[in-house]
Amino acid sequence: MFSKIKNKLIFLLFFLLISILVGLNKTSTQLIGINFKVTEYEIPLYLKLYNFYGRHLNYDSLVTQIIKNSQNDKDKVVQLSKWIINNIQKIPKGIVIVDSHPLTIVERRLGTEDQFADLLSVLLVYADIDSFFWHVKDNQLKSALTFFKLNGEWSIIDPYYGIMFLNLQKEMASIDELKSEKWKIVTLDMEPVNMENFKTIFNSKFDHIEQVMEYYTKQFKQTPTQEIIDMTSLFDLGGRSYIQSPLGRFKFALNGLKNRIF
């Protein structure tokens, strides 16, 4: 009797192993964008899973190294933003723009505005700070911002220019404060952005400091409110920040399954 049960278990385990191996050898697809032209190509499922887990380990290791001396979540936001602006260059004209995984930005050390915002949101989530990136829908602005949550309040940072927004109490300005124009612009070193230094920060993008203020004021008017963000699923907020880890991807799959069922 025991021998029969043992043989059945061995057979089931063997069958399960074969099924897994066959499944892993099936082809899957992966997307890559080159100069905004997206191409889909086939890749074995086992290789896709291997690459996915490798990226996860890279994100985790990178973030751990960057924030190892951070004192609090605000410090983590600043340190991660500083790492990006110090290590990722803005893509010069004529250089190929590659959009694949956020880790591609780290590997190439090159990024567009939305890639800066996307990467920062991923690194913040790995630092246990809720974050997503958001495209400004006005084609004339053509920019992207990173949202992050501190002490229950959502705020915004522009990692492409290394810009933060403080309220009148010199704390990270909330979305409500940004929308009501109760904010001022500072660098990641907490230096005020003024007539003397704005050209260094923004290069030739603006002619006057007033244009800088107007630029961000227009963006903040288009951002979602705190209430809308809090009512939205993490996976629907924007970007890829919540699906880079195995646990995050599993929750994403469950969320999709739940939506299909209900």
C-alpha positions in Angstrom: 0.0 0.0 0.0 2.7 2.4 1.0 4.7 1.4 -2.0 1.8 2.3 -4.4 1.3 5.7 -2.8 5.1 6.4 -3.0 5.1 5.4 -6.7 2.1 7.7 -7.4 3.8 10.6 -5.6 7.0 10.1 -7.6 5.0 10.0 -10.8 3.1 13.2 -9.9 6.3 15.0 -9.1 7.9 13.8 -12.3 4.9 14.9 -14.3 4.9 18.3 -12.5 8.6 18.8 -13.3 8.1 17.9 -17.0 5.1 20.3 -17.2 7.2 23.1 -15.7 10.1 22.5 -18.0 7.8 22.4 -21.0 6.0 25.5 -19.9 9.2 27.4 -19.3 10.4 26.6 -22.8 7.3 28.2 -24.4 7.9 31.5 -26.0 6.7 34.8 -24.6 6.9 38.4 -26.0 8.9 41.4 -24.9 8.6 45.0 -26.1 11.4 47.5 -26.8 11.0 51.1 -28.1 13.7 52.6 -30.3 13.2 56.3 -31.0 9.5 55.9 -30.1 9.0 53.0 -32.5 7.9 49.9 -30.5 9.0 46.4 -31.6 7.7 43.1 -30.2 10.0 40.1 -30.2 9.8 36.6 -28.9 11.8 35.3 -26.0 11.7 32.0 -24.1 9.6 32.2 -20.9 12.4 30.9 -18.7 14.7 33.6 -20.0 12.1 36.3 -19.4 11.6 35.1 -15.8 15.4 35.0 -15.3 15.8 38.5 -16.6 12.9 39.8 -14.5 14.3 38.4 -11.3 17.8 39.7 -12.2 16.4 43.2 -12.6 14.6 42.9 -9.3 17.8 42.1 -7.5 19.6 45.0 -9.3 16.9 47.5 -8.2 17.0 46.2 -4.6 20.8 46.3 -4.4 21.1 49.7 -6.0 18.5 51.3 -3.7 19.9 49.7 -0.6 23.3 51.2 -1.5 22.0 54.7 -2.2 19.8 55.1 0.9 22.1 53.3 3.4 22.8 56.5 5.2 19.4 58.1 4.9 17.8 59.2 8.2 14.1 59.2 7.1 11.8 58.9 4.1 12.3 62.5 3.1 16.1 61.9 3.0 15.5 58.8 0.9 13.6 60.9 -1.7 16.4 63.4 -1.9 19.2 60.9 -2.0 17.6 58.8 -4.7 16.8 61.9 -6.8 20.4 63.1 -6.4 21.8 59.7 -7.5 19.7 59.9 -10.7 20.6 63.4 -11.6 24.3 62.7 -10.9 24.4 59.4 -12.8 21.9 59.7 -15.6 22.5 62.1 -18.4 19.9 63.9 -20.5 19.8 62.3 -24.0 21.6 64.7 -26.5 20.1 65.3 -29.9 21.0 62.6 -32.4 21.4 59.9 -29.7 19.1 56.8 -29.9 16.3 56.8 -27.4 15.7 53.3 -26.0 12.6 52.5 -23.9 12.6 49.0 -22.5 12.8 48.3 -18.8 13.6 51.1 -16.2 16.9 49.3 -15.5 17.9 50.1 -19.2 18.1 53.7 -18.1 20.5 52.8 -15.4 22.6 50.7 -17.7 22.8 53.3 -20.5 23.1 56.2 -18.1 20.9 58.1 -20.5 17.2 59.2 -20.2 14.4 61.4 -21.4 12.2 63.4 -19.0 9.6 60.6 -18.7 12.4 58.1 -18.1 13.9 60.1 -15.3 10.5 60.3 -13.7 9.7 56.6 -14.3 13.1 55.4 -12.9 12.8 57.6 -9.7 9.3 56.2 -9.1 10.6 52.6 -9.3 13.5 53.3 -7.0 11.2 55.0 -4.5 8.9 52.0 -4.3 11.9 49.8 -3.7 12.7 52.2 -0.8 9.2 51.5 0.6 7.8 54.9 -0.5 4.7 55.0 -2.6 5.4 56.6 -5.9 4.3 56.8 -9.5 5.1 59.0 -12.5 2.7 61.1 -14.4 2.7 62.5 -17.9 1.5 66.1 -18.4 -1.2 65.8 -21.0 -0.6 69.2 -22.5 1.5 68.6 -25.6 3.0 72.1 -25.4 4.5 71.2 -22.0 5.8 67.8 -22.8 7.0 66.9 -19.4 6.7 64.2 -16.7 6.8 64.4 -12.9 7.3 61.9 -10.1 4.6 61.7 -7.3 5.6 60.4 -3.9 3.9 60.0 -0.6 5.3 61.2 2.7 3.4 61.1 6.0 0.1 60.4 4.2 0.5 63.4 1.8 1.3 63.1 -1.9 3.9 65.5 -3.2 5.8 66.0 -6.5 9.4 66.2 -7.6 10.9 66.9 -11.0 14.0 64.6 -11.2 14.9 65.7 -14.7 16.0 69.1 -13.5 16.6 68.2 -9.8 13.7 70.4 -8.6 11.6 70.1 -5.4 8.7 72.1 -4.2 8.4 73.3 -0.6 5.5 74.9 1.2 5.6 78.1 3.4 6.9 75.9 6.3 9.8 74.7 4.1 8.4 71.2 4.0 7.5 69.1 0.9 4.5 70.9 -0.5 1.3 68.8 -0.7 -0.8 68.6 -3.9 -3.4 70.9 -2.5 -0.6 73.5 -1.7 0.8 73.1 -5.2 -2.5 73.6 -6.8 -3.2 76.7 -4.6 0.2 78.1 -5.6 1.5 78.0 -2.0 5.0 76.8 -2.9 8.5 77.7 -3.9 11.1 75.9 -6.0 14.4 74.6 -4.6 17.2 72.4 -5.8 17.9 69.0 -4.2 20.4 70.8 -2.0 17.6 73.1 -0.7 18.9 76.1 -2.5 16.2 78.5 -3.8 15.8 78.7 -7.6 16.2 82.4 -8.5 17.3 84.7 -11.3 20.9 84.0 -10.6 20.8 80.2 -11.0 17.8 79.2 -13.1 19.8 79.3 -16.3 22.3 76.8 -14.9 19.5 74.4 -13.9 17.2 74.7 -17.0 19.8 75.6 -19.6 18.1 77.4 -22.5 14.5 76.1 -21.7 13.5 79.5 -20.1 14.4 83.1 -20.7 13.0 84.4 -17.4 12.4 83.0 -13.9 8.7 83.9 -14.3 8.5 81.4 -17.1 9.8 78.7 -14.7 7.0 79.5 -12.3 4.4 79.5 -15.0 5.7 76.2 -16.4 5.1 74.4 -13.1 1.9 76.2 -12.2 0.3 75.0 -15.5 1.4 71.4 -14.7 0.1 71.4 -11.2 -3.3 72.6 -12.4 -3.5 69.4 -14.5 -2.3 66.9 -11.8 -4.9 64.6 -10.1 -5.9 65.6 -6.6 -5.0 63.7 -3.4 -8.5 62.3 -3.3 -8.4 60.9 -6.8 -5.0 59.3 -6.3 -6.1 57.7 -3.0 -9.2 56.3 -4.7 -7.1 54.8 -7.6 -5.5 51.4 -7.7 -1.8 51.4 -7.2 -1.4 49.7 -10.6 -3.5 52.3 -12.4 -1.7 55.4 -11.1 1.0 55.5 -13.8 4.4 54.0 -14.8 5.8 50.6 -13.8 6.9 51.3 -10.2 4.7 48.6 -8.6 5.3 45.7 -10.9 9.1 45.4 -10.8 9.3 43.0 -7.8 8.0 39.4 -7.8 5.5 40.3 -5.1 4.4 43.4 -6.9 3.9 41.5 -10.1 2.0 38.7 -8.3 -0.3 41.4 -6.8 -0.7 42.9 -10.2 -1.8 39.6 -11.7 -4.3 39.0 -8.8 -5.7 42.5 -9.4 -6.2 41.8 -13.1 -7.8 38.4 -12.3 -10.1 40.1 -9.7 -11.2 42.7 -12.3 -11.9 40.0 -14.9 -14.0 38.0 -12.5 -16.0 40.8 -10.9 
